Amino acid sequence: MKYLILTLLLFSSMPSYLIFEFDKNSDIKNWIIIDDVVMGGKSSGTFKLNSDGNGVFEGAVSLKNNGGFSSVRYQFEKSPIKEYTKIILKIKGDGKNYQFRIKSNSEDYYSYIYTFSTSGEWEEVQINLKDMYPSFRGRKLDMPNFSKDYMEEIAFLIGNKTEEKFKLLIDKIELK
């Protein structure tokens, strides 16, 4: 029992792992926009820093030419994550739904996905890694939910099957 308590204390006090925190000096060159134009669509997204130092993912989703999504992704050095159970997003959305996506290997054809709603205010979105399901091109795959030991890509995507303008401010992304 004593060892169980010590183990629980160790993991409950484990520091968070910062994936990315934005500020006015953030280097965002590795944040890449991928829109439905890669498949003939007409959506357009941009990614920049605002004057407060937040990441800003904004644009317009178009359904023309079978389009319907815009995304921004960030690849980083493969990081061990097996001690962590949650991703925490500090974001401010526009009241729309977004997907947060992760890959344990950036070359995988599929991503693990979690859809969240935004309120129009700054908020903290907590995502249990085990709740992220595998998907490819909008279809859930017949595979287990996320249980990998590593991560090397994250992404935000909007694709609500409607033509709409969007704006998502991002302050930080961390593992806990």
N, C-alpha and C positions, 0 to 999 in steps of 0.2 A: 504494500500500500504506500509505503514511504517513497519508493522509487516511482510509482505512478504519479504521485503528487509532484515530485521533483520534475518529472518529464512534462507534466501539464504546465507547471510554472515556467519551465524553459521555453516551451513553444508558445505560451500565451504572451510572453514578454519579448518574443523574437521581433527584431526590428523589421519594419517594412522594407521592401525592395523597390526603389524608385526606377520605373521604366523610362519616364520622361517628365520633366517639370519645365514648363514654359516660363520665360522671362524676356525682358527687352533685348537680351543678348543671345537668345537661343539660336543655335544653328539648325535651321529647318530644311537644309538642302536634301536630307534623306527622307523627307516626307513627300511622297509621290502621289499625285492625283491619277486615278484610273476611273474613267467614265465609260458609259455604254458605247461611246464612239469606237471603242475597240471591236464592237460587234455591229457597227453601222448606225448606232443611235445618235441622238442630238443633245444629250444632257451635257452640262458644263459645270465643273466645280473648280474652285481655287483654294489655295492654302497659303496663309500669310500670318504674320504677327501683327497685332493691333498696338495702339499706343500704350496700352496697359501691360503689354508683354504676353498676352494670351494667344494661343494658336487659334486661328479663325478658319474654319472649313465652311465655305458658303458657295452658293451657285443656284442653278435651276435644273430640275429634273424634267425631262421631256419624254413623252411616250411615242414620239414620232420614230418611224423606221424600226419598230419593235424595241425601242429603248426603254429606259425606266430606272436607271441608277447612276449614282455618283459616289465615289469613295476616295479616301485618302489612306495610304498605308505607310508604315514605318518599319523598316527592317533593321535589326541590330544584331550584335554578336550573340550567338546561341548562349542562353542563360539558364542555369539550373534553377528549377522552381518547385521541386517536389516538397519542400517544407511549407509552401504557401497554399492557401485554400481559396483566396479571394482576390479579385481585381477591384480596385477602388478607382473610380473616375470622378474627378472634380470638373464639372462641366456646367455650361449654361446654354440651354437649347432654346428653341423657338416654339415649343409646344408640340412638335412633331415627334414621330417615332424614328429611331436610328438603330442600327445594328453595331455592336462591338464584335470584332472578329479577331481570332488569334490563330497562329500556326506554330506548331512545334518545329516544323521544318519548312522553311520558306519555299521549297521546291514541291511541296505537296500540292496536288491539284485542288484539294478541298480545304475549307476553313472550319473552325469551330465558332459557333455564333450564339450571341445573346441579344435579344431585342429589348430595348428600353424606351420608355416615354420620357419626354422632357416637359418641364413645367413653365419655362420662360424665366425662371429664377436660377441663381447659382445653387447647385445641389451636388450631393455626393451619391453616386450610383454604386452600389455594392453588388458584385457579380460573383456567385460561387462558381469556381472553375468547373466543378462536376456537373453544373447545370448547362454548360455550353455544349451544343449538339453539332455533329458534323453535317456540313451542307456543301453542295456544289451546284452553281447556277440556279439557286433558289429552291433546290430540292433537298430534303432531308435524306441523309444516307443511312443505310442499314448497318450502322457501326456503333460501338459504344460512345457515350459522351466523353468529353475530355478527361484524360487520366495520364497525361504525358509528364515526363520529368524535366522537359526543356521547352523553351519558347524562343522564337527568333523573329516573329512578325506580329504586329498588331495593325488593326485597321478600323476605321469608322466608315459606315455605308448608309446611305439613305436610298430607299427604293420602296415607296409605299403604294405603288401601282396608281399613282396620280401625278398629274403635272403640277409642280409646285416649286416655289423658291424656298431656299433653306439657309439656315445659319446656325452653326454650332461653335461655341467658344469652349476651348479646352485649357484648363489650368495645369492639371497633372494626372498622371496615370501611374499607379503603384500596385504592388502585390503585398498582401498581408497574410 
